Each structure stands twice: as structure tokens, then as C-alpha cells.
């Protein structure tokens, strides 16, 4: 063959590869490009060495009499006998150290305090499918609930739309730091979540209006119609050289199909969770977590097989028909050793302040039926499993070298009604200290409202 033929072939191959690369780039920018990127910057802090504490790493390991070294926003080392010249020394004797708590289901900022209609920004109840809306655009950073959650050891959280719709929109993961804008709280590199809801909520909201859906079969028909439209949209945009017309709703659904957006589904009953797993298989997406799932224990094996987490309450049940068959061992049964992924979540501005105690309740109820769950396993319900479901486990959720230094120092075992978070670090910066009023952030909204004590998340009860 001639040299010119080889040259022409090389050009053609290079062109094809370039075209394929361009299509891949267009796919990413089409569906999950972020016009409102994170502006989060970690707070500068000196190195910190916590010494001689009981350390739960979040990996299933417990280390007694161990040290944790944080430097430049990262975990530098975890072990015994560590030293670091110039580091701030924290005596951990009698203390417990864990990764920062992560709440995968919060509405802080979108249903902010005080609880008034003006702050009701979580449900866009104008259509059964509102995948076009993003929770981040409702987040009010001055919500006093953020500081209260920080005092409970919460260093990150997913803020979700409400559950009125079949598809409520995108959720956003935030770092729990004081800020003026939501972008300054936005967790760098975290994927969005897609909030969906099955069961009573959407059929009650829209059936009550005499519109679809009004039944559970109407719910499923609505999901399928939305994903059919999204799949066609995805194929069309990926196949066009210049791309077609943008559609915010279909961008989100296509991003979920592509796996770039984590799918989180409010779903209580076992049969409906099974149906949603079938829906995911039909359209090629994966369910990151079912939220609330009071009957998750009935399909724990299938959840483990699908790699789907159960983000659950310790003992909420019975407040509506689909929540009636809950048991207090639910989380313990979902947290099976082979592939199980159980998470304790709040869905509550009050519950987020004591997620450690909610986990403790699960441990106690499990113990009553002969299931012994040690602290080193239970801490994963609040940290690494939560991070896994949000797609941020490579960055946080465990105390491992190189990860973000999101750390809580507790006054004793965190699984106790007497437990208090004494110090909370976000990226190695001490952002909360129970014994230092200057390290107890308060919302600007609270300034000037009542006594000085009311400005503290601890309410002056030190």
C-alpha cells in the first residue's frame, strides 16, 4: 500500500476518534454541565493531632488509644504513636473520634426555619414530573438548622426537593459550613441526586386535583412516559453533531440514565421498591438508595444484589398506610454482611441533630433479637454508606489518608443519649467547639433576635 494511503487512513481514524471523543464530551456537557459550580474553599487551619482516642474509621475498623493527624484539609495518618511538629494537640483520652456524619435526606434550606409559608420552597407542585428544578436554587444558607446540625456532628448533607411529585428534581450535596451563597457550601465534585417518589404522596397530590396520577398504576405509567421521552432525547442529542434544543427536565432524566446523576427514591413498600428496581432495569439506570423504606427488610437480599442502599429511619412507622408495616430491626436486617448498605437518615430538621442517637436505637433493638452490631459497623450507617450513596466516598466518609478531614470528636461513645460532639472539623478546620462560643456559628438571621444565648446552636446550654 502507498504511503499516501496510510496517511489518509491515519487521518480518517484520528477523525473518527476525535468525533467519538467530541460526542462523549457533548454527552457530558449536555446533561450534567454545571452553570452554577461550587465556589467552596476550605478554611485555612494549622495541622491538628488528636491523640489517644477511640477511633472508628468508618471502614469497619475500631482503633483504641489511636491518633488522627489532619494537615492541609486532609487526613494525613491514622494510627498509634503519631507525632507532628507544630500541630495543634487535642487530648483524646476518653473521647471517641469518627468521620463527620452525612445526612443523605435533608430539607434544610429549602424548608428553612422559621417554619413559615415564605420558607416552603421544597415542592414544585405544578406538574407530576418537575425534573427541571434544582433544590440548590431554593437553598437559604441562613437557615439556623445548618448550625444546629453541625452541633450534632453533621459535616455534609444532601438537600432534596420534597416528595409531592413522581420526579421532584435534582438534589444537591453541601458541606456544612457557614456561607452567604449555596455555591460556597456546594460539595466540590459531588454528583447531583435525582429525587423521585412513589406511593401515596404523588397520587394523593395529583389525584386530589382530578389529574394523573391518581393511582399507583398511574404513578408507574408516569415514570415510564418520562423516561421514554428522556431516552429518546438522549439518543437524539448524542447522535447530532451540533446537538439539539436543550430541555432542562430531560437533561436531568437523561443524566440519570447515563449514570451521572444518582437516583434517590422516596418509597415505603417492598412491592413498590421491587417495581422501581424493575423500572431501573427497563431504562438502564441504577437506584442509589431507597429513602424511608419501612419495608426494606422484606427485600434486603434484592437490595444487596442491586447495590442499592436503604436510607431509613430507626423507628418511624404507622403515620400513613404505606408506613404501617415497619419494624425496629429494619436497618439491622438491611445491613447484611454480604453487600448490604444501610443508612440512617433524618428527613427532619430536628432529627438531623441526633442521628448518632437514632443509630443507637437501631443497635439496641437489634440486640434485643440477638443481632449484635458493634460500633465500628454501626458508624458506617452515618458515614461511609451515606457517602457511597451520594457518590462521594472517594473524598469523604472514612478516616483514611488522603481523604477530606471531616472529623468529629465525641465526649464518649457516640451511640449514647449522653453523647455530645465536642469538636467538629470540616476539611481540617475546627468549625464547631462545644466549649468555645466563638466556634459555634450562628446564622445571620438569628443576630439581633432575642438574647445572645439564642444565637448559639447550643442555646447557651454548655
Secondary structure, DSSP 8 states (H G I E B T S, - for coil): --HHHHHHHHHHHHHHHHHHHHHHHHHHHHHH--SS-----------EEEEEEEEE-SSS-EEEEEEEEEETTEEEEEESS---TT-EEEE-TT-EEEE-EEEEEE-TTTB-SS--GGGB-S--TTSSB-TT-BGGGG--TT-THHHHHHHTTEEEEEE---SSSSEEEEEEEEE----SSSTTTB-TT---EEEEE-THHHHHHHHTTT-S--SHHHHHHHHHHHHHHHHHHHHHHHH-SS-----HHHHHHHHHHHTSSEEEEEE--HHHHHHHHHHHHHHT--EEEEEE-TTGGGGHHHHHHHT-EEEE-SS---SSGGGTT--TTHHHHHS-TTT--EEE---STTGGGGHHHHHHHHHHHHHHTT----HHHHGGGTTHHHHHHHT-TTTSSS--TTSB--EEEESS-SSSTT--EEEEEETTEEEEETT-GGGB---GGGTTSS-GGGGSTTTT--
